[in-house]
Amino acid sequence: MAIGILPYPSLFVFAVSVVYPMYCSLQVLLKSGEDSKTTTGHLVQWTFYWVIHTAFTWIESTFLFFLVDFFPLYIEIKLLAYAWLVCPQFFGAAFLWDGIVKKPYSLIDKQLVDFITTNLKAYIDKTVNKDKAAFEQTPKTK
C-alpha cells in the first residue's frame, strides 16, 4: 500500500476528474447558443479535457497500474494534476491545447483531411461511375 495523506483519495479523484468536469461540460453544452466567444473557449477546455482524461485513464490502466501501489503520494499528485486541468482559474486543458498541441495538430489535421478528402472523392467517383455504368447496361423492360 502506498503512502497517502488523504482519506478515501480515490473518491476525491473521482469527484475532481469525472463529476465536476461532467457538470461543467453539460453546462457548456446547454449554454452553447448564448455567448459564442465564451462558449468556444469552454468547449475547447472541456473537449480537450475529456481527451486527456480518457488517454490518461487508458495509459494508467494498461501500463502504469503498478504506480498506484509503489509510488508514494501517487493519488494525491494525480488529484492535483486533475485539479489543475479543471480549475476555472487555470483551465489547464485549454492551456495545454493552445500552448502545446494546437500547432502540431493543425499541420497533421490539414494533411489528414486532404488525404481523406482526395481518397474519398476518388472512391465515390469510381463507385458512382461503376454503378452508373452497371445501371445503364441493365436491359430496360417496358
N, C-alpha and C positions, 0 to 999 in steps of 0.2 A: 504494500500500500504506500502510495506517495505521501509526502508531507504536504499538508494544506493548512490554511488558516480560516477558511470559511466552512460553516456547517452547511451541508447539502449543496455543494458547489455546482453540481450538475443542474439543479433546479434554477439557480441564478443564471447559468449559461443558457439554459433553455429559454428563460424569460427574456434575456437580452438578445439572444441570437434568432429566436423564432417568433415569440409572442409580440414583442414591441415592433419589430420590422413588419410583421403581418398586419398589425393595426395601422401603421403608417402607410403601408402600401395600399391598403383598402381606402384610407382617407384620400390619398393622392388620386386613385382611380375614380372615386366618387366625385372629386372636385375637378376633374380633368377639363371641364369646359369653362371654368371661371377666369383664371388668370394664366394665360398660356406661358408667359416667361417663367413664373414661379413653378408652374406645373411641369414644365420641361426639365428644369433643374432637379426637381424632386423625382420625376420619372427616371432620369439618368441615375440618381442616387440609389433608388430602390431597385431598379433593374440590375444595375451592376452589383449591388449588394447581394442579391439573390444568386447571381453568377458566382461571386466569390464564396458565398456560404455553401453552395452546392459543390463547388470544386473542392473546397477545403474539407467538407464533410466526407466526400468520396476519398480524397487522398488520406485523410486521417483514419478512416475505417479500413482502407486497403493496405496502406504502407506504414502509417505512424501509430498504429494501435498500441504498440508496446510503450510509447512515451507516457501514456497516462499513468502507468504503474511505476515507472522508473525515473521520471523527470520531476524533481521537486517543484511544487507550485505550478505545475503544468495547467491545471484547470483555471487557476487564478490568472495566469498570463493569457490564456485563451479568452477568459472573460474580459480582461482589459482590452484585448485586440478587438473583440466584437463590440465592446462599448465605444471604442474609438470609431469603428466603422459606422455605427448607427447614431451616434450623438449628434443632435441638431446643431450644436455649436461648431462641430468639426466636419461633419459629412465626409467621413474618411473614404467611403466607397467612391463618391463623386470626385474627391481629391485624387485617388488612385487612377480613376478613369481619365480625368483631364490631364494629369501630370505625367502619367507613365504609359497608359495603354492606348489612348485615343490616336496618337500619331502613327504608331506601327500598325494598329488595326485598320486605319483608313487606307493605308497602302495595300495591305493584304485584301481588304474588302473590295477595293476597286478592281484588283486583278481577278479576284474570285467571281465578282459579279459579271465582269466582262467575259470570263471563261464560261460561266454557266449560261449567260445570255447567248453567246455565239453558238455553243453546242446545242442549246435548246431550240434556237431558231433553225439550225441545220436539221435537227431531228424532226421538228414539226414539218418543215418543208419536205423532207424525204417521206415522212409518213403520209402527209396530206396528198402529195403528188402520187404516191403509190396507191392510196385509197381512191383517189380521183381517177387514176388510170384503170383500176380494177372496176370501178363503178361504170366507167364509160364502155368497158368491154363486155359487161353483162348484157345478154340479149333482152331487148325490151319487149314486153308482152302487151298485147292490146286487148 
